[in-house]
Amino acid sequence: MKTATKSGLLILVVICLVLLGSQAIIVCSQPSEVLMHRNTPPNLQERRAEQKEKMLHSLSLNEENFKAASRRKEVNPVGFVTAALHLSTTQRLLDQKQQANENFQQAIAVFDNIDSSTKEELVRQFWDAAKTALDKSETKDEENSIINSILDMEARNHIAPLPHGINVVVTYYGYLKRNDDCIAFLSRALELVKKTKPVNHGSIREITRNLVTLFQRSKQPEKVEEYLKLSLSIADGDGDTNRVYTVDPLVALAVFYIEQKRLPEAENYASKAYSAAESDITKCRLDELYQIPTAYVRLDYLQPADEFLRRVVTAKAIHFPSERLSRIGASVQALVRKYMKAGQYDKAQAILEAWNKVQGSEPERHSGTLDALQEVYLAQAGELLRAGDKRKSQQLVKKSLLLFESAINGEPTQNSSYIEHMHTRRERLLRQYGLQTEKQSY
């Protein structure tokens, strides 16, 4: 009897466990769904639904506008093109690709028959529509169809590819890092512009600038040189009247030849760039030359850098004494650092002193140069001390202290934190060059 009772109890327990387990499964299945919904960002589904509803509403409005514009197409073809492009863009966003392509082509067909001064503005609208079309494209054939349809339309209507359209395609290919496709597009666009516009047209400048950048990325120096020279011919297209506009391409060519280690050609274009900048008496363009000495310094051509900077310093003193030339100043500092690294302290000191002389009458303009000059003296003092010449080392440390004090006094904001920072820097420099700090007896 007891055994039967035990068996009955065991069976009852098993049944209960099975029932409880099934309930557990049922109960637990519900929270799992809740949990899944909780993992979804709040209101995401609602926002998506709302966004789609807005797009469908926009589609409906654009379809109505397109129908109305179609009825007035003969009277107002410009309005029809605009309506067709708006509808096409909305359709692409809703993945209605076939309808979008049809309306895009309708816009092109009507555009060809428009005799209006508004054509260039309409072309901008085509390229704006192309942004969405390119983003939604899935193959290169689709991309080429979109781009070439507009380029062909521009060519038929004798409209040069506009900088706006060029930027749309360059930005698209640039984001995808497809340099070769971008080069192919720009090369075709350039040929089209040459057929319709003078050599100094803005679109040609935009295209050549982009091509130079792309060829630099793909390491094709012969092409870089070709298009830099084309840029120069564009800027110099009107002869002496445009001479000041040749500064940028001349600087770019000089830097290119420096990087290619073709120094005679670099010197030739650097000299031309300097002359072009100096000849502009209406605006100081000397600071735009900074890339030339910076490139010389970067490749350790210190003597050409020094000579070029001294020419700029002289021109500043004569023609533009009140100009700051901050980028040229940075080039001077870069040259000084290279001189110091090579132990050529006299040369570092000489170029800094020459630069300091042309900084104008405001004391604060001298602070950075004086601070750099004190470091030159301290570096040289450290070397002399290691060589056993303590007397000359002491003289340079004292001289550096005078410069340090002048640098602090020249700053317009004499707050305690700045002064503390400068003192900390000097103490660090003294330690760096193996000199006793001024908290110690020298």
C-alpha positions as CSV (number, residue, x, y, z in Angstrom):
1,M,0.0,0.0,0.0
2,K,2.8,2.3,0.9
3,T,4.6,1.4,-2.3
4,A,1.4,2.2,-4.4
5,T,1.1,5.4,-2.5
6,K,4.7,6.4,-3.3
7,S,4.2,5.5,-7.0
8,G,1.0,7.5,-7.1
9,L,2.7,10.5,-5.6
10,L,5.7,10.2,-8.0
11,I,3.3,10.1,-11.0
12,L,1.5,13.2,-9.6
13,V,4.7,15.1,-9.2
14,V,5.8,14.3,-12.7
15,I,2.4,15.5,-14.1
16,C,2.7,18.7,-12.1
17,L,6.2,19.3,-13.3
18,V,5.1,18.7,-16.9
19,L,2.2,21.1,-16.5
20,L,4.3,23.7,-14.8
21,G,6.9,23.4,-17.5
22,S,4.4,23.9,-20.2
23,Q,3.1,27.0,-18.4
24,A,6.7,28.2,-18.0
25,I,7.2,27.8,-21.7
26,I,4.0,29.7,-22.4
27,V,4.8,32.4,-19.9
28,C,8.4,32.8,-20.9
29,S,7.5,33.0,-24.6
30,Q,5.6,36.2,-24.0
31,P,8.3,38.2,-22.3
32,S,10.8,37.2,-25.0
33,E,8.6,39.0,-27.6
34,V,8.4,42.0,-25.3
35,L,12.1,41.9,-24.9
36,M,12.6,41.8,-28.6
37,H,10.4,45.0,-28.9
38,R,12.4,46.6,-26.1
39,N,15.6,46.1,-28.1
40,T,14.1,48.2,-30.9
41,P,14.9,51.9,-30.6
42,P,11.9,53.8,-29.2
43,N,9.3,54.7,-31.7
44,L,11.6,53.5,-34.6
45,Q,8.7,51.7,-36.3
46,E,6.5,54.7,-35.9
47,R,9.1,57.0,-37.3
48,R,9.6,54.8,-40.3
49,A,5.9,54.6,-40.9
50,E,5.6,58.4,-40.5
51,Q,8.5,59.0,-42.9
52,K,7.1,56.7,-45.5
53,E,3.7,58.4,-45.1
54,K,5.3,61.7,-45.7
55,M,7.2,60.4,-48.8
56,L,3.9,59.0,-50.2
57,H,2.2,62.3,-49.5
58,S,5.1,64.1,-51.3
59,L,4.8,61.7,-54.2
60,S,1.1,62.4,-54.5
61,L,1.8,66.2,-54.5
62,N,4.6,65.8,-57.1
63,E,2.4,63.7,-59.3
64,E,-0.3,66.4,-59.2
65,N,2.2,69.1,-60.0
66,F,3.6,67.0,-62.8
67,K,0.1,66.5,-64.3
68,A,-0.5,70.2,-64.1
69,A,2.9,71.0,-65.6
70,S,2.3,68.5,-68.4
71,R,-0.9,70.3,-69.4
72,R,1.2,73.6,-69.7
73,K,4.3,72.1,-71.1
74,E,4.1,74.0,-74.4
75,V,3.6,77.3,-72.5
76,N,5.9,76.7,-69.6
77,P,8.5,74.1,-70.5
78,V,10.8,75.2,-67.7
79,G,8.1,74.4,-65.2
80,F,7.6,71.0,-66.7
81,V,11.3,70.2,-66.4
82,T,11.4,71.2,-62.8
83,A,8.2,69.2,-62.0
84,A,9.5,66.1,-63.8
85,L,12.8,66.2,-61.9
86,H,11.1,66.6,-58.5
87,L,8.8,63.7,-59.3
88,S,11.7,61.6,-60.5
89,T,13.7,62.2,-57.3
90,T,10.7,61.3,-55.1
91,Q,10.2,58.1,-57.1
92,R,13.8,57.1,-56.7
93,L,13.6,57.5,-53.0
94,L,10.6,55.2,-53.0
95,D,12.5,52.7,-55.2
96,Q,10.2,53.3,-58.2
97,K,13.2,53.2,-60.5
98,Q,11.6,52.7,-63.9
99,Q,9.1,55.5,-63.5
100,A,11.9,57.8,-62.2
101,N,14.1,57.0,-65.2
102,E,11.2,57.8,-67.6
103,N,10.4,61.1,-66.0
104,F,14.1,62.0,-65.9
105,Q,14.4,61.3,-69.7
106,Q,11.2,63.3,-70.3
107,A,12.8,66.3,-68.6
108,I,15.9,66.0,-70.8
109,A,13.8,65.8,-74.0
110,V,11.9,69.0,-73.1
111,F,15.1,70.7,-72.0
112,D,16.6,70.3,-75.4
113,N,13.8,72.3,-76.9
114,I,13.9,75.2,-74.5
115,D,15.2,78.5,-75.8
116,S,15.8,80.3,-72.6
117,S,18.5,82.0,-70.5
118,T,17.5,79.9,-67.6
119,K,19.2,76.7,-69.0
120,E,22.2,76.8,-66.8
121,E,20.1,77.0,-63.7
122,L,18.0,74.1,-64.9
123,V,21.3,72.1,-65.4
124,R,22.0,72.6,-61.7
125,Q,18.6,71.0,-61.0
126,F,19.5,68.0,-63.2
127,W,22.7,67.5,-61.2
128,D,20.8,67.8,-57.9
129,A,18.5,65.1,-59.1
130,A,21.6,63.1,-60.1
131,K,22.8,63.1,-56.5
132,T,19.8,60.9,-55.5
133,A,20.0,58.9,-58.7
134,L,23.7,58.0,-58.1
135,D,23.1,57.1,-54.5
136,K,20.3,54.7,-55.6
137,S,22.2,53.2,-58.5
138,E,23.3,49.6,-58.2
139,T,25.6,49.1,-61.2
140,K,28.3,51.1,-63.0
141,D,26.1,51.0,-66.1
142,E,23.4,52.8,-64.2
143,E,25.9,55.4,-62.9
144,N,27.3,56.0,-66.4
145,S,23.8,56.3,-67.9
146,I,22.9,59.0,-65.3
147,I,26.1,61.0,-65.7
148,N,26.4,60.7,-69.5
149,S,22.8,61.6,-70.1
150,I,23.5,65.0,-68.5
151,L,26.9,65.5,-70.1
152,D,25.4,64.7,-73.5
153,M,22.5,67.1,-72.8
154,E,25.0,69.8,-71.9
155,A,27.1,69.1,-75.1
156,R,24.0,69.2,-77.4
157,N,23.0,72.6,-75.9
158,H,26.5,74.0,-75.9
159,I,26.6,74.3,-72.1
160,A,30.0,73.7,-70.5
161,P,29.8,71.2,-67.6
162,L,29.2,73.4,-64.6
163,P,31.4,73.3,-61.4
164,H,28.3,72.3,-59.5
165,G,27.8,69.2,-61.5
166,I,31.5,68.4,-61.5
167,N,31.5,68.6,-57.7
168,V,28.4,66.3,-57.5
169,V,30.2,63.5,-59.4
170,V,33.6,64.1,-57.8
171,T,32.1,63.9,-54.3
172,Y,30.2,60.7,-55.2
173,Y,33.3,58.9,-56.6
174,G,35.5,60.3,-53.9
175,Y,33.3,58.9,-51.2
176,L,33.6,55.5,-52.9
177,K,37.4,56.0,-53.4
178,R,37.0,55.2,-57.1
179,N,39.8,57.4,-58.5
180,D,39.9,55.8,-62.0
181,D,36.2,56.4,-62.6
182,C,36.5,60.0,-61.3
183,I,39.5,60.6,-63.7
184,A,37.5,59.2,-66.6
185,F,34.6,61.5,-65.9
186,L,36.7,64.6,-65.4
187,S,38.7,63.9,-68.6
188,R,35.5,63.7,-70.6
189,A,34.1,66.8,-68.9
190,L,37.3,68.7,-69.7
191,E,37.1,67.8,-73.4
192,L,33.5,69.0,-73.5
193,V,34.3,72.3,-71.8
194,K,37.2,73.0,-74.2
195,K,34.8,72.7,-77.1
196,T,32.5,75.4,-75.8
197,K,34.4,77.7,-73.5
198,P,37.7,79.7,-73.4
199,V,40.7,78.2,-71.8
200,N,40.3,80.3,-68.6
201,H,36.7,79.3,-67.9
202,G,35.9,78.5,-64.3
203,S,34.9,74.9,-65.1
204,I,38.3,74.2,-66.6
205,R,40.0,75.5,-63.5
206,E,37.8,73.3,-61.3
207,I,38.4,70.2,-63.4
208,T,42.2,70.6,-63.6
209,R,42.4,71.2,-59.9
210,N,40.5,68.0,-59.2
211,L,42.6,66.0,-61.8
212,V,45.8,67.2,-60.2
213,T,44.6,65.9,-56.8
214,L,43.5,62.6,-58.2
215,F,46.8,62.0,-60.1
216,Q,48.8,62.9,-57.0
217,R,46.8,60.2,-55.1
218,S,47.4,57.6,-57.7
219,K,51.1,58.6,-57.9
220,Q,51.2,59.6,-61.6
221,P,53.8,62.5,-61.6
222,E,53.8,63.0,-65.3
223,K,50.1,63.6,-65.3
224,V,50.4,65.9,-62.3
225,E,52.9,67.9,-64.2
226,E,50.7,68.1,-67.3
227,Y,47.7,69.4,-65.5
228,L,49.6,71.8,-63.3
229,K,51.0,73.3,-66.4
230,L,47.5,73.5,-67.9
231,S,46.4,75.2,-64.7
232,L,49.1,77.8,-65.2
233,S,48.2,78.4,-68.8
234,I,44.6,78.9,-67.8
235,A,45.6,81.4,-65.1
236,D,47.9,83.2,-67.5
237,G,45.5,83.2,-70.4
238,D,45.1,86.9,-70.6
239,G,48.8,87.8,-70.4
240,D,50.2,90.4,-68.0
241,T,46.7,91.5,-66.9
242,N,46.3,88.2,-65.0
243,R,49.8,87.9,-63.7
244,V,48.8,88.1,-60.1
245,Y,46.4,85.2,-60.6
246,T,49.3,82.9,-61.5
247,V,50.7,82.8,-58.0
248,D,48.8,79.6,-57.0
249,P,49.7,77.4,-60.0
250,L,53.3,78.7,-59.9
251,V,53.6,77.7,-56.3
252,A,52.1,74.3,-57.0
253,L,54.6,73.7,-59.8
254,A,57.5,74.8,-57.7
255,V,56.4,72.4,-54.9
256,F,55.9,69.6,-57.4
257,Y,59.5,70.0,-58.8
258,I,60.9,70.2,-55.2
259,E,59.2,66.9,-54.4
260,Q,60.4,65.4,-57.6
261,K,64.0,66.6,-56.7
262,R,64.2,68.6,-59.9
263,L,65.7,71.6,-58.2
264,P,66.6,73.8,-61.2
265,E,63.0,73.7,-62.4
266,A,61.8,74.2,-58.8
267,E,64.0,77.3,-58.5
268,N,62.6,78.7,-61.8
269,Y,59.0,78.4,-60.8
270,A,59.7,79.5,-57.2
271,S,61.2,82.7,-58.6
272,K,58.3,83.3,-60.9
273,A,55.8,82.8,-58.0
274,Y,57.7,85.3,-55.9
275,S,57.7,87.9,-58.7
276,A,54.0,87.3,-59.3
277,A,53.2,87.8,-55.6
278,E,55.4,90.8,-55.2
279,S,53.9,92.5,-58.2
280,D,50.4,92.7,-56.6
281,I,50.5,96.1,-55.0
282,T,46.8,96.0,-54.0
283,K,47.0,92.9,-51.8
284,C,49.8,91.2,-49.9
285,R,50.1,87.7,-51.4
286,L,53.5,86.9,-49.9
287,D,52.0,84.5,-47.3
288,E,50.7,82.4,-50.1
289,L,54.3,81.4,-51.0
290,Y,54.8,79.5,-47.7
291,Q,54.4,76.1,-49.4
292,I,57.7,76.6,-51.3
293,P,60.0,77.0,-48.3
294,T,58.0,74.4,-46.4
295,A,58.6,71.9,-49.1
296,Y,62.3,72.7,-49.3
297,V,62.6,72.3,-45.5
298,R,60.6,69.0,-45.5
299,L,63.1,67.5,-48.0
300,D,66.1,69.0,-46.2
301,Y,67.0,71.5,-48.9
302,L,67.8,74.1,-46.2
303,Q,69.9,76.5,-48.3
304,P,67.3,77.1,-51.0
305,A,64.7,77.5,-48.2
306,D,66.8,80.1,-46.4
307,E,67.4,82.0,-49.6
308,F,63.7,82.0,-50.6
309,L,62.6,83.1,-47.1
310,R,65.1,86.0,-47.1
311,R,63.6,87.2,-50.4
312,V,60.2,87.2,-48.8
313,V,61.4,88.9,-45.7
314,T,63.0,91.7,-47.8
315,A,59.8,92.1,-49.8
316,K,57.7,92.3,-46.6
317,A,60.0,95.0,-45.2
318,I,59.7,97.1,-48.4
319,H,56.1,96.6,-49.5
320,F,54.0,95.2,-46.6
321,P,55.7,96.1,-43.3
322,S,52.4,95.8,-41.4
323,E,51.4,92.4,-42.6
324,R,51.8,89.4,-40.2
325,L,52.6,86.6,-42.7
326,S,51.8,83.9,-40.1
327,R,52.3,81.0,-42.6
328,I,55.7,82.3,-43.7
329,G,56.5,82.6,-40.0
330,A,55.7,78.9,-39.5
331,S,58.1,78.1,-42.4
332,V,60.8,80.1,-40.7
333,Q,60.3,78.2,-37.5
334,A,60.4,74.9,-39.4
335,L,63.7,75.9,-41.0
336,V,65.1,76.9,-37.6
337,R,64.3,73.5,-36.1
338,K,66.1,71.8,-38.9
339,Y,69.1,74.1,-38.5
340,M,69.2,73.3,-34.7
341,K,68.9,69.6,-35.4
342,A,72.0,69.8,-37.7
343,G,73.8,71.9,-35.1
344,Q,73.9,75.0,-37.4
345,Y,73.0,77.5,-34.7
346,D,74.5,80.5,-36.4
347,K,72.2,80.0,-39.4
348,A,69.2,79.4,-37.1
349,Q,70.0,82.6,-35.2
350,A,70.5,84.6,-38.4
351,I,67.2,83.8,-40.1
352,L,65.3,84.4,-36.8
353,E,66.9,87.7,-36.3
354,A,66.2,88.7,-39.9
355,W,62.5,87.6,-39.4
356,N,62.3,89.5,-36.1
357,K,63.4,92.7,-37.7
358,V,60.4,92.9,-40.0
359,Q,57.6,92.0,-37.5
360,G,56.4,95.6,-37.1
361,S,56.2,97.9,-34.1
362,E,53.7,95.9,-32.0
363,P,55.7,94.1,-29.2
364,E,53.4,91.0,-29.2
365,R,54.4,90.3,-32.8
366,H,58.0,89.6,-31.6
367,S,57.1,87.2,-28.8
368,G,57.1,83.9,-30.7
369,T,60.3,84.8,-32.6
370,L,62.1,85.8,-29.4
371,D,61.0,82.7,-27.7
372,A,62.4,80.6,-30.6
373,L,65.6,82.6,-30.5
374,Q,66.1,82.0,-26.8
375,E,65.9,78.2,-27.5
376,V,68.6,78.5,-30.2
377,Y,70.9,80.2,-27.7
378,L,70.2,77.6,-25.0
379,A,70.8,74.7,-27.4
380,Q,74.1,76.3,-28.4
381,A,75.0,77.0,-24.8
382,G,74.4,73.3,-24.0
383,E,76.7,72.2,-26.7
384,L,79.4,74.7,-25.7
385,L,79.1,73.5,-22.1
386,R,79.6,69.9,-23.1
387,A,82.7,71.0,-25.1
388,G,84.1,72.5,-22.0
389,D,83.6,76.2,-22.9
390,K,81.7,77.2,-19.7
391,R,82.3,81.0,-20.2
392,K,80.7,81.2,-23.6
393,S,77.9,78.9,-22.5
394,Q,77.1,81.3,-19.6
395,Q,77.1,84.3,-21.9
396,L,74.5,82.6,-24.2
397,V,72.3,81.6,-21.3
398,K,72.3,85.2,-20.0
399,K,71.6,86.4,-23.5
400,S,68.7,83.9,-23.8
401,L,67.3,85.2,-20.5
402,L,67.1,88.8,-21.9
403,L,65.1,87.4,-24.9
404,F,62.9,85.4,-22.6
405,E,62.0,88.5,-20.6
406,S,61.3,90.4,-23.8
407,A,59.1,87.7,-25.0
408,I,57.0,87.7,-21.8
409,N,56.8,91.5,-21.8
410,G,55.7,91.6,-25.4
411,E,52.6,89.6,-24.7
412,P,49.5,91.7,-24.5
413,T,47.9,89.5,-21.9
414,Q,50.0,89.5,-18.8
415,N,48.1,86.9,-16.8
416,S,49.8,84.8,-14.1
417,S,49.1,81.5,-15.8
418,Y,50.8,82.6,-19.0
419,I,53.9,83.8,-17.2
420,E,54.0,80.6,-15.2
421,H,53.7,78.6,-18.4
422,M,56.6,80.5,-19.9
423,H,58.8,80.0,-16.9
424,T,58.0,76.3,-16.8
425,R,59.0,76.1,-20.5
426,R,62.3,77.8,-19.9
427,E,63.1,75.5,-17.0
428,R,62.3,72.6,-19.3
429,L,64.5,73.9,-22.0
430,L,67.4,74.4,-19.6
431,R,67.2,70.8,-18.5
432,Q,66.7,69.6,-22.0
433,Y,70.0,71.1,-23.2
434,G,71.9,70.0,-20.1
435,L,72.1,73.4,-18.4
436,Q,71.5,74.2,-14.7
437,T,68.1,75.7,-14.1
438,E,67.8,79.3,-12.8
439,K,66.6,77.9,-9.5
440,Q,70.1,76.6,-9.1
441,S,73.4,78.5,-9.2
442,Y,74.8,78.3,-12.7
